[in-house]
Amino acid sequence: MKSGVLLILLVALTSIVIGCTQPASSGVTPAPVQATAETPALTPAPDTSPETPTPALTEEITAAPPLTSAIPASAGLTTIQTITGVGDETITNVSVPSGYWELWYTADPLTMGGQDIRSASGSISAVFPTLSIKIVDHNSGRTIDTVEPPGGLDTTLWQRTGDPRPWSQKYYSGNSVYDFDISGKNLRSYTLDIRVRS
């Protein structure tokens, strides 16, 4: 993927350079110049200029600051299971013994800035930290919800607006067993807490 992005950047840069060095067409065809006896034909002088260096494309990835706090306790709720990880993972058979429960989650991105299309900061990078949590009813196989951090994992935005972590989601269906299909990319870690009323 990295080489594909670099190839696209190289093609775009080449198009820009060619567009800047060729004269713009005005739609009018100039009249041909004819050499006459009084006007000798001009011949171009040999090119003695040094070869123009091609700029090297570099990609700068800035490390995100480390996670400043774990998921804090919440009044009136008890954590029945904590899930931590780094990448893709499926956790099965999480029993929720209550009709109401909450999913609390946080992630520690490996890089900062340059998020995906959901990024509100407009930062740009070739590396996109992502976290997606698909919750599936274990018995029926029905997808209950797919949870992603609102606004993406954009630490550049967080530096301006404040760190929104942790996030939480409330569910009014429970007394069941759930599977959590977690997809994490370019993360130092993620943590999920499944909580019920105390």
C-alpha positions as CSV (number, residue, x, y, z in Angstrom):
1,M,0.0,0.0,0.0
2,K,2.9,2.3,0.9
3,S,4.5,1.9,-2.6
4,G,1.1,2.5,-4.2
5,V,0.7,5.8,-2.4
6,L,4.2,6.8,-3.3
7,L,3.6,5.9,-7.0
8,I,0.4,8.1,-7.0
9,L,2.3,11.0,-5.4
10,L,5.1,10.6,-8.0
11,V,2.7,10.7,-10.9
12,A,0.9,13.7,-9.4
13,L,4.2,15.5,-8.9
14,T,5.3,14.7,-12.5
15,S,2.0,16.0,-13.8
16,I,2.5,19.3,-11.9
17,V,6.1,19.7,-13.1
18,I,5.1,19.0,-16.7
19,G,2.2,21.4,-16.5
20,C,4.4,24.2,-15.1
21,T,7.1,23.9,-17.8
22,Q,4.9,23.6,-20.9
23,P,3.2,26.8,-22.1
24,A,-0.5,27.0,-21.8
25,S,-2.6,26.5,-24.9
26,S,-4.7,29.6,-25.8
27,G,-6.7,27.8,-28.5
28,V,-5.1,30.0,-31.2
29,T,-2.7,28.3,-33.6
30,P,0.3,30.6,-34.3
31,A,1.3,31.3,-37.9
32,P,4.3,29.3,-39.0
33,V,7.6,31.3,-39.2
34,Q,9.3,31.0,-42.6
35,A,12.9,31.8,-43.1
36,T,13.7,34.2,-45.9
37,A,16.9,35.3,-47.4
38,E,17.1,38.3,-45.0
39,T,16.1,36.2,-41.9
40,P,18.4,33.2,-41.4
41,A,16.9,30.2,-39.7
42,L,17.7,30.0,-35.9
43,T,19.3,26.9,-34.5
44,P,19.1,26.2,-30.8
45,A,22.3,26.5,-28.7
46,P,23.6,23.4,-27.1
47,D,22.2,22.8,-23.6
48,T,25.0,23.4,-21.0
49,S,22.8,23.7,-17.9
50,P,23.2,21.0,-15.2
51,E,20.5,18.4,-15.0
52,T,17.6,19.4,-12.8
53,P,17.5,17.2,-9.7
54,T,14.2,15.4,-9.1
55,P,13.0,16.0,-5.6
56,A,12.8,12.8,-3.4
57,L,9.5,12.0,-2.0
58,T,9.6,11.5,1.8
59,E,6.9,10.5,4.2
60,E,7.1,11.9,7.7
61,I,5.2,10.0,10.3
62,T,4.9,11.6,13.7
63,A,4.5,9.4,16.7
64,A,1.4,10.2,18.8
65,P,1.7,11.0,22.5
66,P,1.2,8.0,24.7
67,L,-2.2,7.3,26.2
68,T,-2.6,9.6,29.2
69,S,-5.2,7.6,31.2
70,A,-6.9,4.3,31.2
71,I,-10.7,4.1,31.2
72,P,-11.9,5.6,34.5
73,A,-14.4,3.9,36.7
74,S,-18.0,5.1,36.3
75,A,-20.5,5.6,39.1
76,G,-23.1,2.9,39.3
77,L,-21.5,0.6,36.8
78,T,-19.4,-2.6,37.3
79,T,-16.9,-3.8,34.7
80,I,-17.7,-7.5,33.9
81,Q,-15.0,-7.9,31.2
82,T,-12.0,-5.9,30.0
83,I,-10.5,-6.6,26.5
84,T,-7.1,-5.2,25.5
85,G,-5.1,-5.6,22.3
86,V,-3.2,-4.1,19.5
87,G,-4.6,-5.4,16.2
88,D,-7.4,-7.6,14.8
89,E,-9.0,-9.9,17.3
90,T,-12.3,-11.7,17.9
91,I,-13.5,-12.3,21.5
92,T,-16.3,-14.8,21.8
93,N,-18.8,-15.8,24.5
94,V,-19.0,-12.5,26.5
95,S,-22.0,-13.1,28.7
96,V,-24.0,-9.9,29.6
97,P,-26.3,-10.9,32.5
98,S,-28.3,-7.6,32.4
99,G,-30.9,-6.0,30.1
100,Y,-28.8,-2.8,30.1
101,W,-25.1,-2.5,29.5
102,E,-22.4,-0.1,28.3
103,L,-19.4,-0.5,26.2
104,W,-16.5,1.9,27.2
105,Y,-13.6,2.0,24.8
106,T,-10.4,3.8,24.1
107,A,-7.4,3.6,21.7
108,D,-3.8,4.8,21.7
109,P,-2.9,5.6,18.0
110,L,0.6,4.8,16.9
111,T,0.8,8.0,14.7
112,M,-0.7,11.4,14.9
113,G,-2.4,13.5,12.2
114,G,-3.5,12.4,8.8
115,Q,-6.5,10.4,9.6
116,D,-9.2,9.1,7.3
117,I,-12.0,10.9,5.6
118,R,-13.8,11.3,8.9
119,S,-11.0,13.5,10.3
120,A,-12.3,16.9,11.1
121,S,-8.8,18.5,11.4
122,G,-8.0,18.1,7.7
123,S,-4.6,16.6,8.6
124,I,-3.0,14.4,6.0
125,S,-0.8,11.3,6.2
126,A,-0.4,7.9,4.5
127,V,-1.0,6.1,7.8
128,F,-4.5,5.9,9.2
129,P,-5.0,4.6,12.7
130,T,-8.5,3.0,13.0
131,L,-10.5,1.0,15.5
132,S,-13.8,-0.7,14.6
133,I,-15.8,-3.0,17.0
134,K,-18.5,-5.2,15.6
135,I,-20.8,-6.6,18.3
136,V,-22.6,-9.8,17.2
137,D,-25.2,-11.8,19.2
138,H,-23.5,-15.1,19.7
139,N,-26.7,-17.2,19.5
140,S,-28.4,-15.6,16.5
141,G,-25.4,-14.3,14.6
142,R,-27.2,-11.0,14.2
143,T,-24.9,-7.9,14.2
144,I,-26.0,-5.6,17.1
145,D,-23.8,-2.7,16.3
146,T,-20.5,-1.6,14.7
147,V,-18.8,1.0,16.9
148,E,-16.0,3.4,15.8
149,P,-14.6,6.4,17.6
150,P,-16.6,9.5,16.5
151,G,-14.3,11.7,14.3
152,G,-11.8,8.9,13.9
153,L,-8.5,8.6,15.8
154,D,-7.2,12.1,15.1
155,T,-4.7,13.2,17.7
156,T,-3.9,16.4,15.8
157,L,-7.6,17.5,16.3
158,W,-7.4,16.3,19.9
159,Q,-4.5,18.7,20.6
160,R,-6.7,21.6,19.6
161,T,-10.1,20.5,21.0
162,G,-9.2,18.2,23.9
163,D,-8.8,14.5,24.2
164,P,-12.3,12.8,23.8
165,R,-11.2,9.5,25.2
166,P,-12.7,7.3,26.5
167,W,-15.9,6.9,24.5
168,S,-19.0,4.9,25.6
169,Q,-22.0,3.4,24.0
170,K,-25.2,2.3,25.8
171,Y,-27.2,-0.8,24.9
172,Y,-30.7,-1.7,26.1
173,S,-30.6,-5.3,24.9
174,G,-28.8,-7.8,27.0
175,N,-29.3,-11.0,28.9
176,S,-27.4,-12.6,26.1
177,V,-23.9,-13.7,24.9
178,Y,-22.0,-11.6,22.5
179,D,-19.0,-11.8,20.2
180,F,-16.7,-8.8,19.7
181,D,-15.0,-8.6,16.3
182,I,-12.3,-6.0,16.8
183,S,-10.3,-4.5,14.0
184,G,-7.4,-2.2,15.0
185,K,-4.8,-0.7,12.6
186,N,-1.7,1.4,13.5
187,L,-2.5,1.4,17.2
188,R,-0.2,1.0,20.2
189,S,-3.2,-0.5,22.1
190,Y,-6.9,-0.5,22.6
191,T,-9.0,-1.2,25.7
192,L,-12.7,-2.2,25.9
193,D,-14.7,-2.4,29.1
194,I,-18.1,-4.1,29.2
195,R,-20.1,-2.7,32.1
196,V,-23.4,-3.4,33.8
197,R,-25.3,-1.6,36.5
198,S,-24.0,-2.3,40.0
